[in-house]
Amino acid sequence: MQREIDRLAEEIGLSVVVEDREQHPIWWSTRGAVDSTRSRTILDRYVDPVAAAVVQRFHLYEATAPVRVPAIPEADMWARWCMPVRFDDRAIGLLWVLDPDGVLKDAALPRLVECAGLAAEAMAAGQESAERRRRRREMLLDRLLAGRDEEAARELARLENLPLDARVQVEVPARPGGWEVSGKLSVHVVRASAREATSGTPLPLAETGEAARRAVAVRRAIAAGARPDLETWDGLGAWRLIVDAPETLTPGDLHSGAAVLAEGRDDLMTTARIVLDHGGEVAAAARELHVHRTTLYYRLDRITELTGVDLRSGPARTSLQLALWLAAYRSAGEH
């Protein structure tokens, strides 16, 4: 298609560009100077709102023949010709020819129509191919999310022109620039240096599912009360013990006091966890809980009475803290 655009530009001696429906350039050929609008569109891929409004103002998508668009000084637009790019009677783009001096003859207009038709076929074929590729990629990602799959990783690498040793990171919530997958996750191929992604250190493409598991676990741990310096798998610290704890392990197995608190008032369980997370510092815990110290001291006495643990000192605090973390993590997964 690029050869056709070059040929048309050579024949008429004017600059030609074909844009998609969002007015982003796909093919172009420049002859001589161009206006600021054309420069920004091609070099910066920026569509000025004033220039974009011209399409609606002149009903260009409804046109059935080339339309002469006059100069628009406020948009830094020279006069030009426009021919809609149509496929199956649907406008999928625009063909533009810069013509500030009005040199294009009526006899040349059929060439614009012909070129727009060829562009329509090429764009439609490209869209169909892109859609097939998207569906194939989604299927392969589903396989990878289900578990380690070397074959799916190799096939995805070939599909996306990636090296076989490509590595990935997963973000939760999804971020731009990656492949968005179920559960509002996005998978990002590490093309240069790794970043501080939710899933932590990059993993091989075949382990995309593990990267996703780690990313989801980070968000679940934070919802359960984890306070990592970096909200990544690498920053979870001791919470990774909680994340990877076997399902058969219960909070009560770590410390019986967790089960006792779980059967009582929720405020006591929350208080115990926050006090322990603050290393037994009553003032800091009271500020986070938004309660008076007197109220907190009352709760501490009640917790000691129920569990036998003094949250301000004593060797049993660590076991109780891990038990409460596990209880909070399991609860966060239920919502």
Steps between C-alpha positions, in 0.01 A plus 500: 500500500788734570612463137153607384514808722848587371381452142198728551711771663750479214228524236328807646807659657321551834527354850267210577407334829253227596365508856293253698165580661677667795693714248833335576726474191553156348670573166634829368722649233628857522566732205632843601395699803211398726289695748526481879198273530656239270835524682341444840288213372796310358790598727316522833196284419299785647161594360413862574136521620435794266634302206304191604180706508543571128395142425162556666465855374524394135326160550800329345411149612170530310663621177489276192752697294812707572422814700696824473563625855598868517786631710426519875744763637403446866603135466815574295342299220563567133235426244481135407295224343340221698363166385340260751648151519200266494461126541160329484345847483661592832754782537814358659739784422583805290734573210636856500687692229657833591418753228544856634534652151211314338713329237327161505289463185156337487646237269720375787212453747418145382853402607417612854187285493697203366775537760246531781341175382833319509568643847160375617582144393843515666363647823215250520742212444728641767215536747388142437856375544542704818175357638613142430832576667323651802279192543800269468697703755210491748471123464873453563492734799208302645713185474794672666285636781378147568855380570851469365477420129821496296321430173258792546793726592689408181190553287428839661862605449474417130165677469630821662854484355652459845824323591447151637653610831258793538404589856178651633361694793135537601325811629189511718303708428570495127728768359529629141759347274433134578260220412191537715370166622217374719477635850619848400863395470748606232798298380808701401796367302833624639665652194780695666530521878252368753283739697339483842199300386243344731625149421860593588806359327430403135424135429536296178207526260406139579444606864252778422248322723736513797565870439123559498459299822764711670345826384153401622648381831669839554168683462325251726771537766473880487122471536566279805718766661852447364706819481792424265739784419454401135166356393668213316559131560863575585387748766256271685761363738354267766157526339626259234490233771131577539435500125668163453358338813330165418122503503506238774668745736251703703555816706419290808786265413745791530350630824179398671438861598414585138212256504378639832505856370328395178208367705466827689487865400655612171637814665717292734644300211576817303647667807728207571633492144564876482670513841726212401574661162615809693730289718285550809514882484172610651512862382552410133233232511249736665555756223436244226197358679367851574428410861600654832787333684267410785280308257804328354633400843161348580513298177857387569401368841205320346722347227750379762215350698371310193830392343752504783725727289626842609518685169760744639754233589546126513624220272155392380438825313662385175291184477181695570595768248554245222173330593313829473670579168390163366144556617489845340648369174252216477216740573618742232477222243133447576397846378 
